[in-house]
Amino acid sequence: MHERSDYWSAHHGEPAHHGEPAHHGESAGHGRMRASRADREQVIDTLKDAFVQDRLTKDEFDSRVADALASRTHADLAALTADLPASPASPAATPLPHAPAPKRRRRPENVAARRGTRVLTAATVLAGGAWAAAWLSQTDSQVLAVLVWTLTIVWVGTVILVGSVLLESRSQRRSAGRLPREGRPRLSPS
């Protein structure tokens, strides 16, 4: 069904077919360079393409992928695809020249949430620092007690205020594009 490849022949004791060029640019000295993970993944992608095009059997594909993962040099990798013809890139894999590559959609930032979190963090650190200072100082100073309780009350107010802003921001984001409850058409049970 499949003609035996150079790779298959070399690893199974059969005569190899010579004369076909390597695909991965094995020039003088380049073959001895260490291969990176990206190099291995590129060869595995080439092997996948060849398998999908029915140029490799399942056993050949599995064996070559295992060897690609264990390869250390560019020469090792080049030997795995040397007998495979260069295939044109699939149309689905290459974007059209005039069309920009699709960008990954990011969730829109919630600026109110980010700012609110920063304010809460700063207020918590400030109030916590005041309480820690009062506890560590172990003095009965009225000024320190008033300062600590004032900062605690400011912190509670900040938590309530920022929490309400965050809840309002969340409800606005969830209801974006919907009509307000009063403006929605109602179905009458007639």
Short mmCIF file of the C-alpha atoms (twelve columns), coordinates in Angstrom:
data_MODEL
# 
_entry.id   MODEL 
# 
loop_
_atom_site.group_PDB 
_atom_site.id 
_atom_site.type_symbol 
_atom_site.label_atom_id 
_atom_site.label_alt_id 
_atom_site.label_comp_id 
_atom_site.label_asym_id 
_atom_site.label_seq_id 
_atom_site.Cartn_x 
_atom_site.Cartn_y 
_atom_site.Cartn_z 
_atom_site.pdbx_PDB_model_num 
ATOM 1   C CA . MET A 1   0.000   0.000  0.000  1 
ATOM 2   C CA . HIS A 2   2.722   2.496  0.993  1 
ATOM 3   C CA . GLU A 3   6.184   2.628  -0.482 1 
ATOM 4   C CA . ARG A 4   8.838   2.174  2.198  1 
ATOM 5   C CA . SER A 5   10.530  5.441  3.121  1 
ATOM 6   C CA . ASP A 6   14.225  6.132  3.776  1 
ATOM 7   C CA . TYR A 7   13.436  6.514  7.444  1 
ATOM 8   C CA . TRP A 8   11.490  3.270  7.584  1 
ATOM 9   C CA . SER A 9   14.159  1.426  5.619  1 
ATOM 10  C CA . ALA A 10  17.002  2.699  7.793  1 
ATOM 11  C CA . HIS A 11  15.238  1.681  11.005 1 
ATOM 12  C CA . HIS A 12  14.026  -1.705 9.766  1 
ATOM 13  C CA . GLY A 13  17.086  -2.982 7.872  1 
ATOM 14  C CA . GLU A 14  15.816  -2.496 4.323  1 
ATOM 15  C CA . PRO A 15  17.702  -0.705 1.530  1 
ATOM 16  C CA . ALA A 16  17.129  3.037  1.554  1 
ATOM 17  C CA . HIS A 17  16.164  5.277  -1.351 1 
ATOM 18  C CA . HIS A 18  18.608  8.149  -1.810 1 
ATOM 19  C CA . GLY A 19  18.563  11.380 -3.712 1 
ATOM 20  C CA . GLU A 20  15.666  13.229 -2.105 1 
ATOM 21  C CA . PRO A 21  16.505  16.490 -0.357 1 
ATOM 22  C CA . ALA A 22  15.861  17.190 3.304  1 
ATOM 23  C CA . HIS A 23  13.150  19.704 4.102  1 
ATOM 24  C CA . HIS A 24  14.559  21.426 7.107  1 
ATOM 25  C CA . GLY A 25  17.563  23.208 5.643  1 
ATOM 26  C CA . GLU A 26  20.350  20.852 6.571  1 
ATOM 27  C CA . SER A 27  23.339  22.813 5.344  1 
ATOM 28  C CA . ALA A 28  26.957  22.240 6.278  1 
ATOM 29  C CA . GLY A 29  27.208  22.436 10.056 1 
ATOM 30  C CA . HIS A 30  23.510  23.199 10.586 1 
ATOM 31  C CA . GLY A 31  22.661  19.543 11.094 1 
ATOM 32  C CA . ARG A 32  24.841  19.283 14.196 1 
ATOM 33  C CA . MET A 33  23.129  22.191 15.931 1 
ATOM 34  C CA . ARG A 34  20.878  21.314 18.844 1 
ATOM 35  C CA . ALA A 35  17.182  21.297 18.039 1 
ATOM 36  C CA . SER A 36  14.705  23.345 20.074 1 
ATOM 37  C CA . ARG A 37  11.199  22.435 21.151 1 
ATOM 38  C CA . ALA A 38  9.858   24.651 18.361 1 
ATOM 39  C CA . ASP A 39  11.976  22.735 15.819 1 
ATOM 40  C CA . ARG A 40  10.571  19.435 17.080 1 
ATOM 41  C CA . GLU A 41  7.008   20.756 16.968 1 
ATOM 42  C CA . GLN A 42  7.515   21.960 13.390 1 
ATOM 43  C CA . VAL A 43  8.684   18.503 12.330 1 
ATOM 44  C CA . ILE A 44  5.759   16.887 14.163 1 
ATOM 45  C CA . ASP A 45  3.390   19.236 12.309 1 
ATOM 46  C CA . THR A 46  4.980   18.157 9.015  1 
ATOM 47  C CA . LEU A 47  4.525   14.527 10.034 1 
ATOM 48  C CA . LYS A 48  0.884   15.184 10.922 1 
ATOM 49  C CA . ASP A 49  0.310   16.710 7.500  1 
ATOM 50  C CA . ALA A 50  1.927   13.716 5.835  1 
ATOM 51  C CA . PHE A 51  -0.190  11.316 7.899  1 
ATOM 52  C CA . VAL A 52  -3.403  13.188 7.048  1 
ATOM 53  C CA . GLN A 53  -2.409  13.088 3.355  1 
ATOM 54  C CA . ASP A 54  -1.975  9.293  3.730  1 
ATOM 55  C CA . ARG A 55  1.762   9.477  3.026  1 
ATOM 56  C CA . LEU A 56  2.583   7.708  6.319  1 
ATOM 57  C CA . THR A 57  1.000   4.713  7.984  1 
ATOM 58  C CA . LYS A 58  -0.105  4.986  11.602 1 
ATOM 59  C CA . ASP A 59  2.930   2.940  12.718 1 
ATOM 60  C CA . GLU A 60  5.334   5.142  10.743 1 
ATOM 61  C CA . PHE A 61  3.702   8.275  12.103 1 
ATOM 62  C CA . ASP A 62  3.851   7.073  15.727 1 
ATOM 63  C CA . SER A 63  7.456   5.973  15.367 1 
ATOM 64  C CA . ARG A 64  8.568   9.214  13.754 1 
ATOM 65  C CA . VAL A 65  6.777   11.369 16.315 1 
ATOM 66  C CA . ALA A 66  8.489   9.428  19.114 1 
ATOM 67  C CA . ASP A 67  11.834  9.898  17.371 1 
ATOM 68  C CA . ALA A 68  11.137  13.605 16.806 1 
ATOM 69  C CA . LEU A 69  10.480  14.093 20.504 1 
ATOM 70  C CA . ALA A 70  13.753  12.304 21.317 1 
ATOM 71  C CA . SER A 71  15.810  14.110 18.632 1 
ATOM 72  C CA . ARG A 72  18.652  16.296 19.785 1 
ATOM 73  C CA . THR A 73  20.000  17.819 16.565 1 
ATOM 74  C CA . HIS A 74  18.672  19.311 13.360 1 
ATOM 75  C CA . ALA A 75  20.184  16.365 11.455 1 
ATOM 76  C CA . ASP A 76  18.099  13.950 13.533 1 
ATOM 77  C CA . LEU A 77  14.981  15.942 12.731 1 
ATOM 78  C CA . ALA A 78  15.833  16.311 9.028  1 
ATOM 79  C CA . ALA A 79  16.156  12.527 8.696  1 
ATOM 80  C CA . LEU A 80  12.563  12.131 9.863  1 
ATOM 81  C CA . THR A 81  11.128  14.133 6.942  1 
ATOM 82  C CA . ALA A 82  13.811  13.675 4.266  1 
ATOM 83  C CA . ASP A 83  11.714  11.200 2.265  1 
ATOM 84  C CA . LEU A 84  8.509   13.253 2.411  1 
ATOM 85  C CA . PRO A 85  7.754   15.565 -0.518 1 
ATOM 86  C CA . ALA A 86  7.283   19.212 0.275  1 
ATOM 87  C CA . SER A 87  3.561   19.767 0.425  1 
ATOM 88  C CA . PRO A 88  1.956   23.123 -0.239 1 
ATOM 89  C CA . ALA A 89  0.461   24.773 2.803  1 
ATOM 90  C CA . SER A 90  -3.195  24.024 3.247  1 
ATOM 91  C CA . PRO A 91  -5.494  26.927 2.360  1 
ATOM 92  C CA . ALA A 92  -7.094  26.821 5.807  1 
ATOM 93  C CA . ALA A 93  -3.728  27.194 7.527  1 
ATOM 94  C CA . THR A 94  -2.591  30.315 5.644  1 
ATOM 95  C CA . PRO A 95  -4.558  33.527 5.993  1 
ATOM 96  C CA . LEU A 96  -5.431  35.504 2.897  1 
ATOM 97  C CA . PRO A 97  -2.853  38.208 2.152  1 
ATOM 98  C CA . HIS A 98  -5.401  41.037 2.304  1 
ATOM 99  C CA . ALA A 99  -7.225  39.781 5.388  1 
ATOM 100 C CA . PRO A 100 -5.616  40.452 8.763  1 
ATOM 101 C CA . ALA A 101 -5.190  37.501 11.067 1 
ATOM 102 C CA . PRO A 102 -8.132  37.198 13.439 1 
ATOM 103 C CA . LYS A 103 -7.379  38.710 16.811 1 
ATOM 104 C CA . ARG A 104 -8.199  36.891 19.963 1 
ATOM 105 C CA . ARG A 105 -11.223 38.476 21.552 1 
ATOM 106 C CA . ARG A 106 -10.505 39.902 24.936 1 
ATOM 107 C CA . ARG A 107 -13.106 40.649 27.493 1 
ATOM 108 C CA . PRO A 108 -13.601 44.385 27.829 1 
ATOM 109 C CA . GLU A 109 -11.908 45.788 30.895 1 
ATOM 110 C CA . ASN A 110 -14.051 46.742 33.817 1 
ATOM 111 C CA . VAL A 111 -12.290 49.943 34.842 1 
ATOM 112 C CA . ALA A 112 -14.612 50.502 37.797 1 
ATOM 113 C CA . ALA A 113 -13.794 47.078 39.205 1 
ATOM 114 C CA . ARG A 114 -10.052 47.575 38.758 1 
ATOM 115 C CA . ARG A 115 -10.098 51.000 40.429 1 
ATOM 116 C CA . GLY A 116 -12.429 49.811 43.180 1 
ATOM 117 C CA . THR A 117 -10.138 46.909 43.969 1 
ATOM 118 C CA . ARG A 118 -7.177  49.268 44.230 1 
ATOM 119 C CA . VAL A 119 -9.068  51.618 46.570 1 
ATOM 120 C CA . LEU A 120 -10.175 48.710 48.769 1 
ATOM 121 C CA . THR A 121 -6.640  47.358 48.903 1 
ATOM 122 C CA . ALA A 122 -5.186  50.742 49.877 1 
ATOM 123 C CA . ALA A 123 -7.870  51.345 52.525 1 
ATOM 124 C CA . THR A 124 -7.415  47.856 53.986 1 
ATOM 125 C CA . VAL A 125 -3.631  48.249 54.182 1 
ATOM 126 C CA . LEU A 126 -4.005  51.662 55.824 1 
ATOM 127 C CA . ALA A 127 -6.564  50.495 58.413 1 
ATOM 128 C CA . GLY A 128 -4.677  47.269 59.080 1 
ATOM 129 C CA . GLY A 129 -1.440  49.205 59.520 1 
ATOM 130 C CA . ALA A 130 -3.106  51.549 62.021 1 
ATOM 131 C CA . TRP A 131 -4.459  48.612 64.024 1 
ATOM 132 C CA . ALA A 132 -1.073  46.863 63.965 1 
ATOM 133 C CA . ALA A 133 0.701   50.043 65.086 1 
ATOM 134 C CA . ALA A 134 -1.765  50.564 67.927 1 
ATOM 135 C CA . TRP A 135 -1.462  46.966 69.067 1 
ATOM 136 C CA . LEU A 136 2.347   46.924 68.880 1 
ATOM 137 C CA . SER A 137 2.806   50.295 70.615 1 
ATOM 138 C CA . GLN A 138 0.885   49.161 73.706 1 
ATOM 139 C CA . THR A 139 0.228   52.713 74.827 1 
ATOM 140 C CA . ASP A 140 -2.963  54.132 76.225 1 
ATOM 141 C CA . SER A 141 -2.815  57.250 74.041 1 
ATOM 142 C CA . GLN A 142 -6.201  58.817 73.334 1 
ATOM 143 C CA . VAL A 143 -4.912  60.295 70.066 1 
ATOM 144 C CA . LEU A 144 -3.829  56.914 68.777 1 
ATOM 145 C CA . ALA A 145 -7.172  55.350 69.718 1 
ATOM 146 C CA . VAL A 146 -9.105  58.119 67.938 1 
ATOM 147 C CA . LEU A 147 -6.880  57.752 64.873 1 
ATOM 148 C CA . VAL A 148 -7.370  53.977 64.756 1 
ATOM 149 C CA . TRP A 149 -11.151 54.193 65.157 1 
ATOM 150 C CA . THR A 150 -11.379 57.009 62.600 1 
ATOM 151 C CA . LEU A 151 -9.420  54.968 60.046 1 
ATOM 152 C CA . THR A 152 -11.607 51.938 60.823 1 
ATOM 153 C CA . ILE A 153 -14.791 53.937 60.211 1 
ATOM 154 C CA . VAL A 154 -13.313 55.356 56.983 1 
ATOM 155 C CA . TRP A 155 -12.397 51.824 55.934 1 
ATOM 156 C CA . VAL A 156 -15.934 50.523 56.555 1 
ATOM 157 C CA . GLY A 157 -17.361 53.468 54.595 1 
ATOM 158 C CA . THR A 158 -14.937 52.799 51.749 1 
ATOM 159 C CA . VAL A 159 -15.902 49.125 51.645 1 
ATOM 160 C CA . ILE A 160 -19.600 50.042 51.493 1 
ATOM 161 C CA . LEU A 161 -19.107 52.747 48.853 1 
ATOM 162 C CA . VAL A 162 -16.766 50.764 46.605 1 
ATOM 163 C CA . GLY A 163 -18.865 47.623 47.039 1 
ATOM 164 C CA . SER A 164 -21.972 49.455 45.844 1 
ATOM 165 C CA . VAL A 165 -20.069 50.882 42.860 1 
ATOM 166 C CA . LEU A 166 -18.824 47.404 41.960 1 
ATOM 167 C CA . LEU A 167 -22.316 45.931 42.214 1 
ATOM 168 C CA . GLU A 168 -23.745 48.724 40.046 1 
ATOM 169 C CA . SER A 169 -20.980 48.233 37.479 1 
ATOM 170 C CA . ARG A 170 -21.663 44.509 37.418 1 
ATOM 171 C CA . SER A 171 -25.399 44.965 36.937 1 
ATOM 172 C CA . GLN A 172 -24.784 47.458 34.105 1 
ATOM 173 C CA . ARG A 173 -22.452 45.036 32.339 1 
ATOM 174 C CA . ARG A 174 -24.916 42.188 32.665 1 
ATOM 175 C CA . SER A 175 -27.840 44.241 31.371 1 
ATOM 176 C CA . ALA A 176 -25.933 45.801 28.464 1 
ATOM 177 C CA . GLY A 177 -28.113 45.860 25.368 1 
ATOM 178 C CA . ARG A 178 -31.343 45.036 27.194 1 
ATOM 179 C CA . LEU A 179 -34.301 47.315 27.657 1 
ATOM 180 C CA . PRO A 180 -35.036 48.546 31.149 1 
ATOM 181 C CA . ARG A 181 -37.741 46.627 32.946 1 
ATOM 182 C CA . GLU A 182 -40.275 49.458 32.531 1 
ATOM 183 C CA . GLY A 183 -39.669 49.690 28.774 1 
ATOM 184 C CA . ARG A 184 -39.971 46.005 27.998 1 
ATOM 185 C CA . PRO A 185 -43.102 44.967 26.208 1 
ATOM 186 C CA . ARG A 186 -45.308 42.888 28.448 1 
ATOM 187 C CA . LEU A 187 -47.240 39.893 27.333 1 
ATOM 188 C CA . SER A 188 -50.829 40.156 28.372 1 
ATOM 189 C CA . PRO A 189 -52.564 36.935 29.366 1 
ATOM 190 C CA . SER A 190 -55.468 37.365 26.939 1 
# 
